[in-house]
Amino acid sequence: MQKKVIAICLIIALLEGFAGLGIEIYAIRISATYIGSSISITGVILAMVLIAIAAGYWYGGRLSQFIHTPEQALLKAGFVLSLSSASHAVACIVQLPLLEIMTLNVNNPIVGAVGVGLLYGVGLTFGSTCIPLITQFLTLQYENQGHVDAGKNAGMMVAVTTVGSVLGSTITPILLLPYIGLMSSLALFITLLAISAALCTRLTVYVHKSDQIKNTPYYKNYAISALALVVTVAFIYINKTETGYQTATGAWFIDDIKVEGQSAVTISDNPNQSTSSCWVYATKKNCHWYGEITIEGIRKTSPDTLVFLGGAGMGTPSEVAYHNPNMSLTVIDIDKGLPKIIENHFLKATIATNIEFVGDDARGYLNRNHEVKYDFMLMDAFQGQYVASNLYTLEALTKFKHTSKYIMANVVGIPIKNHGYTQTIFKNWYETFADSAYVLTRNDSTNLQNIILCNFECSNAQKLSETNFFNKNQQVHTDDLPRLDKYYYRSI
């Protein structure tokens, strides 16, 4: 019987760890629509997660000091697990409205990340509180057998819940989100927490079949867990939030539109901030002005081999490939699941045969294949509406300069001297290409906008050094000092 009891306790710990970290991955993914997705945002949310887990362990240890019978310890563990499932269910309901309010009033994604971490940290704290309580149960339950294995029990429980956390943080983004979606994953995690609470409660009744247990209000654990499940199912049924087509590394949102009376479609990884690509079905052309500028740049340089850093909807490379079947194009995007979404939901056709898609980090791939040269390069990699900053360091641009003869970049910024984020990109482009650095802004607007950079005289562009909005005294962005990240979080 002892082995059976210990096995059930370990299963509870495994489920708690798996569900807790799985829900955090869910929170990070669904929050990205509002606050973006980057190392810093993920780091802040994970820091809040670790604080919540530590708080739960500490509080569980404090509770254990005042518990002197094994049945009390196990019932209390079931109670906090039921509270964990209920807290996460409530958090899932209020998360999106709170994020929407927060992003409207606070233009700082770090604040949003802290808010998400705190919101889900409550449920995580309750969940991790059960680990010291179950450890106390095992110690009290078997202390009359000659010796107390408190240290062994504690190590065993923490080890197993950590394994559960590892599984939750890896299986969720790789398998659950892409294949069953956000909402079904959410339902699964809260169900696992409810099952853990029920197992704890049922184990108490199983091990201690006494009138004292039967007279305790242990049914409240079942009631709270069941309520959490009902709330979650209701939320999923009522919720109308578009969560996009999920892949292992991102989510993509498709919107059917009309362009000059013709059927078209847009795709974006963050529809609240930007549109990544626009495609007109009848003409097989993209319908973004910066895409049209790129097409003109390609015509002017007449390349045979092209590389695109960032795929998005692949509107521009698809237009080039369909209308120029003799050109060889390589599209590099970190999201390996993108081609399937492009073919099924964006182009609604097979990707052109002269396009080679590479699911990899663009800079890493080019570094590993440094012997490969391209006639033309388009840098079009974004995180929401901001560039993938690792592609715009001095070191990266210098390497790209030797990879391709002609380079264009599509960035988003504000062309004024005191906008540090935009000026940092300008400064790095100028430091790399000097008098060959050209820039094209739209209608001389000083609003947040797409800006085209070239290392040749592309259409309607002017030399960067001759513009009245370029600050030559701006500091540069290097691998050692990532200024774009600094400006992204502090001033944009």
Secondary structure by P-SEA (a helix, b strand, c coil): caaaaaaaaaaaaaaaaaaaaaaaaaaaaaacccccccaaaaaaaaaaaaaaaaaaaaaaaaaaaacccaaaaaaaaaaaaaaaaaaaaaaaaaaaaaaaaaaaccccaaaaaaaaaaaaaaaaaaaaaaaaaaaaaaaaacccccccaaaaaaaaaaaaaaaaaaaaaccccccccccccaaaaaaaaaaaaaaaaaaaaaaaaaacccccccccccaaaaaaaaaaaaaaaaaaaacccccccccccbbbbbbbbbccccccccccccccccccccccccccccccaaaaaaaaaaaaacccbbbbcccccaaaaaaaaaacccbbbbbbbcccaaaaaaacccccccccccbbbbcccaaaaaaaaccccccbbbbccccccccccccccaaaaaaaaaaccbbbbbbbccccccaaaaaaaaaaaaaaccccbbbbbccccccbbbbbbbcccccccccccccccccccbbbbccccaaaaaaaaccc
